[in-house]
Amino acid sequence: MTADLNERQRQYLLAAFEIDQHAEQMHAQAFQRGRFDESRRPASDWRAMPFGVNYGYGGAVPTMLRKECGGADEGSGATWAALERRGLLTVRERDTYDYPSQVLPHVTLTTKGRKLARELKGEKAPTKQKGALARSTWKALAAGWKAGQLGLWDERGGDWYGGVSGDTWLMLTRSTKTRPAWFTSVQRPRPEGRPTLFAGPEYGVKINLAGSEKYIEVWAVNRQLHPDIDAPDPYEI
């Protein structure tokens, strides 16, 4: 397949791959950076890369993909079309996420295109380590393990137990077809005199047996992946 691409087509494919990987990294970090709307966007949305120029208050703003390609000319459309015919990407006209009223062609790499780009760069696809958890999930497990049966409580309101968002707790307190619930929802009378915007009992979560077993099972690999998260060694007494 690599021999079928000319120099310009390779340049555009690699440019798309660079922006695709940047978008993947930014999306993975969105929740921790407080960009909650971004963290909920589906891959079909955030992987679509606009190609062209947007117009804002500061004038013309070339998109990241256009800049990575070294600009654009009358042959750009034909280059994207050639790559699309080979099944390496798709091109669709749609509103630009940061400029909703402006329509541009959006390029989305396919799995085949991402694979070929890695081959051109001499890279291998990253492999997920067995037991690796998302950062927010590991932070929740670690906080729950440290709290033990004292539990984590929503002292300020908003379901932010242990500095982890309510979306994560909602997931971890529910079982799925492939995973049991790792936490149990609990409540207690709200201490008198504690300022709060919420009336009624104080809500919290406690790690359960399944959660404790999971923490022990995956502690080593996630301690390496997220060294800044305080996660006590479960084997230390």
C-alpha positions in Angstrom: 0.0 0.0 0.0 2.8 2.5 0.8 4.2 2.1 -2.7 0.8 3.2 -4.1 1.0 6.6 -2.5 2.9 9.5 -4.0 4.9 12.0 -1.9 2.1 14.5 -1.6 -0.4 11.8 -0.5 2.0 10.5 2.1 2.5 14.1 3.4 -1.2 14.6 3.8 -1.8 11.2 5.4 1.0 11.8 7.9 -0.3 15.3 8.6 -3.7 13.9 9.3 -2.2 11.3 11.6 -0.3 13.9 13.6 -3.5 16.0 14.2 -5.5 12.8 14.9 -3.0 11.8 17.7 -3.0 15.2 19.1 -6.8 15.2 19.2 -6.8 11.8 20.9 -4.4 13.1 23.6 -6.4 16.2 24.2 -9.7 14.2 24.5 -8.1 11.8 26.9 -7.1 14.7 29.2 -10.3 16.8 28.7 -12.0 15.7 31.9 -9.0 16.3 34.1 -8.6 19.8 32.5 -12.2 20.6 33.4 -13.5 20.5 29.8 -16.5 18.3 30.6 -18.4 18.9 27.3 -15.3 17.9 25.4 -14.8 14.7 27.5 -18.4 13.6 26.5 -17.9 14.1 22.7 -18.0 10.8 20.7 -15.0 9.8 18.7 -16.9 10.3 15.5 -17.0 13.9 16.4 -13.6 14.8 17.9 -11.7 12.7 15.4 -13.1 14.7 12.5 -10.4 17.2 11.6 -11.5 20.4 9.8 -9.4 21.4 6.8 -9.4 25.0 5.6 -9.7 28.4 7.1 -12.1 29.7 9.8 -13.0 33.3 10.3 -13.2 34.8 13.8 -12.8 38.1 15.5 -9.1 38.0 14.7 -9.5 37.4 11.0 -8.6 34.2 9.1 -7.6 31.2 11.2 -6.1 28.3 9.3 -7.1 24.9 10.9 -4.4 22.7 12.5 -4.7 20.2 9.7 -4.2 22.8 7.0 -1.1 24.2 8.7 0.3 20.7 9.2 -0.2 20.0 5.5 1.8 23.1 4.7 -1.2 25.1 3.5 -3.6 24.3 0.7 -3.9 24.7 -3.1 -6.2 23.6 -5.9 -4.8 20.1 -5.7 -5.7 19.5 -2.0 -9.2 18.2 -2.7 -7.9 15.7 -5.2 -5.3 14.5 -2.7 -7.8 13.9 0.0 -10.1 12.2 -2.5 -7.3 9.8 -3.6 -6.7 8.8 0.0 -10.4 8.3 0.6 -10.7 6.0 -2.4 -8.0 3.8 -0.8 -10.1 3.5 2.4 -7.5 5.5 4.4 -9.9 8.3 5.5 -13.2 9.9 4.9 -14.0 13.5 4.0 -17.3 15.0 5.0 -18.6 18.6 4.9 -19.9 19.7 8.3 -20.1 22.6 10.8 -16.8 23.3 12.5 -16.9 22.5 16.3 -15.2 25.7 17.4 -17.0 27.8 14.7 -20.5 26.2 14.5 -21.8 28.5 11.7 -18.8 27.7 9.4 -18.8 24.6 7.2 -15.6 23.0 6.2 -14.5 19.6 4.9 -13.6 17.3 7.8 -11.1 14.5 7.4 -11.4 11.4 9.6 -8.8 8.7 9.5 -10.0 5.1 9.3 -8.3 2.3 11.2 -6.6 1.3 8.0 -5.3 4.9 7.5 -4.0 5.1 11.1 -2.2 1.7 10.7 -0.6 2.8 7.4 0.5 6.1 8.9 2.2 4.3 11.7 4.0 2.0 9.2 5.2 5.1 7.3 6.6 6.5 10.6 8.1 3.2 11.7 5.8 3.1 14.7 3.8 0.3 16.3 0.3 0.7 17.6 0.3 1.3 21.3 -0.8 -1.7 23.3 -2.9 -1.3 26.4 -1.4 -3.0 29.4 -3.4 -5.6 31.1 -5.3 -4.1 34.0 -4.7 -0.5 33.0 -7.6 1.8 34.0 -8.6 5.3 33.0 -7.1 7.9 35.2 -10.4 8.9 36.8 -11.3 5.3 37.5 -7.9 4.7 39.1 -8.2 7.9 41.2 -11.6 6.7 42.4 -10.4 3.3 43.3 -7.3 4.7 45.2 -9.4 7.2 47.1 -11.9 4.4 48.0 -9.1 2.1 49.2 -7.6 4.8 51.4 -11.0 5.7 52.9 -11.9 2.1 53.5 -15.1 1.6 55.4 -15.1 5.3 56.5 -16.2 6.0 53.0 -16.0 9.1 50.8 -18.6 11.8 51.5 -20.0 14.6 49.4 -19.2 17.4 51.9 -19.4 20.2 49.4 -22.3 19.1 47.2 -22.2 18.0 43.5 -21.2 14.4 44.0 -17.4 15.1 44.0 -16.5 12.3 46.4 -12.7 12.2 46.9 -12.1 14.8 44.2 -13.7 12.5 41.5 -16.7 13.6 39.5 -20.2 12.2 39.9 -20.1 10.7 36.3 -17.3 8.4 37.4 -19.1 7.4 40.6 -22.3 6.7 38.7 -20.4 4.3 36.6 -18.5 2.6 39.4 -21.6 2.1 41.6 -23.4 0.2 38.9 -22.7 -3.3 37.6 -22.4 -4.2 33.9 -22.4 -7.4 32.0 -18.6 -7.6 32.3 -17.9 -5.9 35.6 -19.5 -5.8 39.1 -20.1 -2.6 40.9 -16.9 -1.6 42.8 -18.5 0.9 45.1 -21.7 1.0 47.2 -23.8 4.2 47.6 -24.4 5.2 51.2 -25.8 8.0 53.2 -25.7 9.5 56.7 -27.3 12.4 58.6 -25.8 15.7 57.6 -23.7 17.1 60.4 -25.3 20.2 62.0 -23.7 23.5 61.2 -22.0 22.3 57.9 -22.8 24.9 55.3 -24.4 23.4 52.2 -26.7 24.3 49.3 -28.3 20.9 49.6 -30.8 19.8 52.3 -31.3 16.3 53.6 -28.8 13.6 54.3 -25.1 13.5 53.2 -24.4 11.1 50.4 -21.2 9.1 49.9 -19.7 5.9 48.5 -17.7 3.0 50.0 -15.5 0.6 48.2 -16.9 -2.9 48.3 -15.3 -6.3 48.2 -15.2 -6.4 44.4 -13.6 -3.0 44.3 -11.0 -3.9 46.9 -10.1 -7.1 45.0 -9.8 -5.0 41.8 -7.5 -2.5 43.5 -5.2 -5.2 44.7 -5.2 -6.9 41.3 -4.3 -3.8 39.2 -2.4 -1.7 41.7 1.1 -2.4 40.3 0.3 -1.5 36.7 -1.7 1.6 37.5 0.8 2.9 40.1 3.3 3.0 37.2 0.8 4.6 34.7 -0.4 7.3 37.2 2.5 7.9 39.6 1.1 11.2 40.8 -2.1 9.6 42.2 -1.7 8.7 45.9 -2.4 4.9 45.8 -1.1 3.0 48.9 0.6 -0.3 48.4 -2.2 -2.8 49.3 0.4 -5.3 50.5 1.9 -3.0 53.1 0.5 -3.4 56.6 
